[in-house]
Amino acid sequence: MNDEGRPVAYTALVKGTPVVSGSGSRFGTLERVLDDHGDILHGITVSTAAGLRFIARDNIDRMTTTQIRCSFTDEQIKELPPAPSALQLRTRPWFTRSRGKAR
């Protein structure tokens, strides 16, 4: 049985949460959330086998307590762009908690 968890706001995401493609294939883990001081989600940085990759908010389908599901196909995952720095986006890097450690 696949536990997709309960839906959460981006402010409740936890570093290390699995990130999956539209088909459910895990391709990385959450490294960082990029937002404007807790108001507007811009996207997430994902740690993958190919390095850090950026996923814009429009490509995030669902955020839950156990995973982040993206709209990309498994093939599109291979073409994700490298993650920009927070300075390039003019946003503040942010994440709430590491797995197992409450804020």
N, C-alpha and C positions, 0 to 999 in steps of 0.2 A: 504494500500500500504506500503510495506517495503522499507524504504530508507537506502540503503547500503552505501551511501556516495561516495565521490570521493577517488580514490586511493591516498595514501600518502607514503612517505618514513618514515622509523622508527624514524628519527630525528624530525618528525612533530607530533608524537603521543602525546596524552594528558592524563595525569593521570586521572583515572575515566572512561575512554572509555570502553564501554561494550565489553566483550570477549565472543564469541559464539562458539559452537561446529560446526562440519560439517553440522549438520542438521539445524543449526540456533538457537538452544536453548541457551539462555544466562545463563552462569554459574558463571560469576564473572566480575570484573572490573580491568583495568590495574592499577597496583601499581607502577611498576618500570620497566625500560628498562635496560638491561645489555649489555654493549658494550665495545669496546676498544677505549676509547678517541674519540668517534664520527666516527670511521672508520669501525668497524666490529660488526654487531649485533650478540650477542650470544643467546639471548632469552629474555623473559619477565617474570616478577613476577606478578601473578594474585591474587587478593583478592577474596576468595571464602567463602562459608558458612563453609567449612572444614578448613579454614585458608589459609595462603599464599602458592601458588603452583607455580612451575616453568614450563614454556613451552619453549622448545628449538626452535631456529629459523627454523629448518627443519619441524616443525609441525605447522608453521604459514602459512596459505594459502593466506590470503589477509588482508591488513591493509588499512583502509579507515578513512575518517573524522568522521564517526559515529560508527564504530565497528572494532574489530579484529576477523577474522574468523580463526579457527584452524581446522586441519584435523582430530581431534579425534571424535569418536562417543560419544554419550551421556553416554554409559557404560564405555568407556575408561576414561572419565573425572573423574569418581569416583576413579580412580587409579593413578591420577597424583602425582608425587613425591613432597614432601615439597620443598619450595624454598631454595636454598643454599644462604649463605651470599656472598656478593661481594668478600670477602677475599678468600673464598673457590674457587671461579672461577677465582681469580686474575684479576678481571675486576673492572671497576668503575661503581657504581650505578648511573643512570642518567634518567631523564625525563625532557621534555621541559617545560610543562605548566600544571597548574591545570585547570580544566574546568572553562571557563569564565574569566581566567586571562592570558593575553598574557605576554610573557617573555619580 
